[in-house]
Amino acid sequence: MMISSEPRGSEQRTAVRFDTHLPIRIDGARGVAHNISNTGIYFETEAPQSPGQLVNVLVEYQAQGRKRQLQCEGQVLRVIREDGRVGVAARLLTPFFA
């Protein structure tokens, strides 16, 4: 797992981001999280998303041989549509990590 805290473009990161490739569900639709921090998430999905929209995100992962889940609510900040996929940057309203 890579850790990235470098700003992208003019955007300043307020939390360390962890690069990942974890399956997620966004309001029941499937997706893949590409990076997660305490304050945000970037994921791809085929489900339509809109800036300002509130989303419920459920991250699925394996730990100690068991399937685990993290759940939070987020607000969509940016949507990037490319090749039938939707890339979404969302600010977490409830953090994954304390």
C-alpha positions as a Markdown table, in Angstrom:
| # | Residue | x | y | z |
|---|---|---|---|---|
| 1 | Met | 0.0 | 0.0 | 0.0 |
| 2 | Met | 1.5 | 3.4 | -1.0 |
| 3 | Ile | 1.0 | 6.5 | 1.0 |
| 4 | Ser | 0.6 | 9.8 | -0.9 |
| 5 | Ser | 0.3 | 13.3 | 0.6 |
| 6 | Glu | 1.4 | 15.2 | -2.5 |
| 7 | Pro | -1.0 | 17.9 | -3.7 |
| 8 | Arg | -2.5 | 17.3 | -7.1 |
| 9 | Gly | -2.7 | 20.5 | -9.2 |
| 10 | Ser | -3.6 | 23.4 | -7.1 |
| 11 | Glu | -5.5 | 21.2 | -4.5 |
| 12 | Gln | -3.9 | 20.9 | -1.1 |
| 13 | Arg | -4.4 | 17.6 | 0.7 |
| 14 | Thr | -5.3 | 17.9 | 4.4 |
| 15 | Ala | -4.8 | 14.2 | 5.2 |
| 16 | Val | -2.5 | 11.4 | 4.2 |
| 17 | Arg | -4.0 | 9.3 | 1.4 |
| 18 | Phe | -3.6 | 5.5 | 1.1 |
| 19 | Asp | -3.6 | 4.1 | -2.4 |
| 20 | Thr | -5.7 | 1.0 | -2.6 |
| 21 | His | -7.8 | -1.2 | -4.9 |
| 22 | Leu | -10.7 | -2.2 | -2.6 |
| 23 | Pro | -14.3 | -3.2 | -3.7 |
| 24 | Ile | -16.9 | -0.8 | -2.4 |
| 25 | Arg | -20.7 | -0.2 | -2.6 |
| 26 | Ile | -22.1 | 3.2 | -3.2 |
| 27 | Asp | -25.8 | 3.3 | -2.3 |
| 28 | Gly | -26.0 | -0.3 | -3.4 |
| 29 | Ala | -24.0 | 0.1 | -6.7 |
| 30 | Arg | -20.6 | -1.5 | -7.0 |
| 31 | Gly | -17.3 | 0.3 | -7.4 |
| 32 | Val | -13.6 | 0.3 | -6.6 |
| 33 | Ala | -11.8 | 2.7 | -4.2 |
| 34 | His | -8.5 | 3.9 | -5.5 |
| 35 | Asn | -7.4 | 6.0 | -2.5 |
| 36 | Ile | -8.8 | 6.7 | 0.9 |
| 37 | Ser | -7.9 | 9.1 | 3.7 |
| 38 | Asn | -9.5 | 10.1 | 7.0 |
| 39 | Thr | -11.3 | 13.0 | 5.2 |
| 40 | Gly | -11.9 | 11.7 | 1.6 |
| 41 | Ile | -12.2 | 8.9 | -0.9 |
| 42 | Tyr | -11.6 | 8.6 | -4.7 |
| 43 | Phe | -13.5 | 5.7 | -6.4 |
| 44 | Glu | -14.7 | 4.6 | -9.8 |
| 45 | Thr | -18.2 | 3.2 | -10.4 |
| 46 | Glu | -20.6 | 2.8 | -13.3 |
| 47 | Ala | -23.4 | 4.4 | -11.3 |
| 48 | Pro | -24.2 | 8.1 | -12.1 |
| 49 | Gln | -23.0 | 10.6 | -9.6 |
| 50 | Ser | -23.3 | 14.4 | -9.3 |
| 51 | Pro | -21.3 | 17.1 | -7.5 |
| 52 | Gly | -23.0 | 17.9 | -4.2 |
| 53 | Gln | -24.7 | 14.5 | -4.0 |
| 54 | Leu | -24.6 | 12.7 | -0.6 |
| 55 | Val | -23.4 | 9.0 | -0.9 |
| 56 | Asn | -23.2 | 6.1 | 1.5 |
| 57 | Val | -19.9 | 4.3 | 1.0 |
| 58 | Leu | -19.3 | 0.7 | 2.2 |
| 59 | Val | -15.7 | -0.5 | 1.8 |
| 60 | Glu | -15.1 | -4.2 | 1.9 |
| 61 | Tyr | -11.8 | -5.8 | 2.8 |
| 62 | Gln | -10.2 | -8.9 | 4.3 |
| 63 | Ala | -8.4 | -8.8 | 7.7 |
| 64 | Gln | -7.3 | -11.7 | 9.8 |
| 65 | Gly | -9.0 | -14.1 | 7.5 |
| 66 | Arg | -12.4 | -12.4 | 7.9 |
| 67 | Lys | -14.4 | -10.2 | 5.6 |
| 68 | Arg | -14.8 | -6.7 | 7.1 |
| 69 | Gln | -16.5 | -3.5 | 6.2 |
| 70 | Leu | -16.1 | 0.2 | 6.9 |
| 71 | Gln | -19.1 | 2.5 | 6.3 |
| 72 | Cys | -19.4 | 6.2 | 6.0 |
| 73 | Glu | -21.3 | 9.0 | 4.4 |
| 74 | Gly | -19.7 | 11.4 | 1.9 |
| 75 | Gln | -20.4 | 14.3 | -0.3 |
| 76 | Val | -19.4 | 14.2 | -4.0 |
| 77 | Leu | -16.9 | 17.0 | -4.8 |
| 78 | Arg | -15.8 | 16.1 | -8.4 |
| 79 | Val | -17.0 | 13.7 | -11.1 |
| 80 | Ile | -14.8 | 12.6 | -14.0 |
| 81 | Arg | -16.5 | 10.6 | -16.8 |
| 82 | Glu | -14.2 | 8.5 | -19.0 |
| 83 | Asp | -14.7 | 5.4 | -21.1 |
| 84 | Gly | -18.0 | 4.4 | -19.5 |
| 85 | Arg | -16.7 | 4.8 | -16.0 |
| 86 | Val | -17.3 | 7.5 | -13.4 |
| 87 | Gly | -14.4 | 8.7 | -11.3 |
| 88 | Val | -15.6 | 10.3 | -8.1 |
| 89 | Ala | -13.8 | 12.4 | -5.4 |
| 90 | Ala | -15.9 | 12.7 | -2.2 |
| 91 | Arg | -15.3 | 14.4 | 1.1 |
| 92 | Leu | -16.2 | 12.1 | 4.0 |
| 93 | Leu | -18.8 | 13.5 | 6.4 |
| 94 | Thr | -18.2 | 10.7 | 8.8 |
| 95 | Pro | -14.6 | 9.5 | 8.9 |
| 96 | Phe | -13.4 | 5.9 | 8.4 |
| 97 | Phe | -10.7 | 6.2 | 11.0 |
| 98 | Ala | -10.7 | 7.9 | 14.4 |
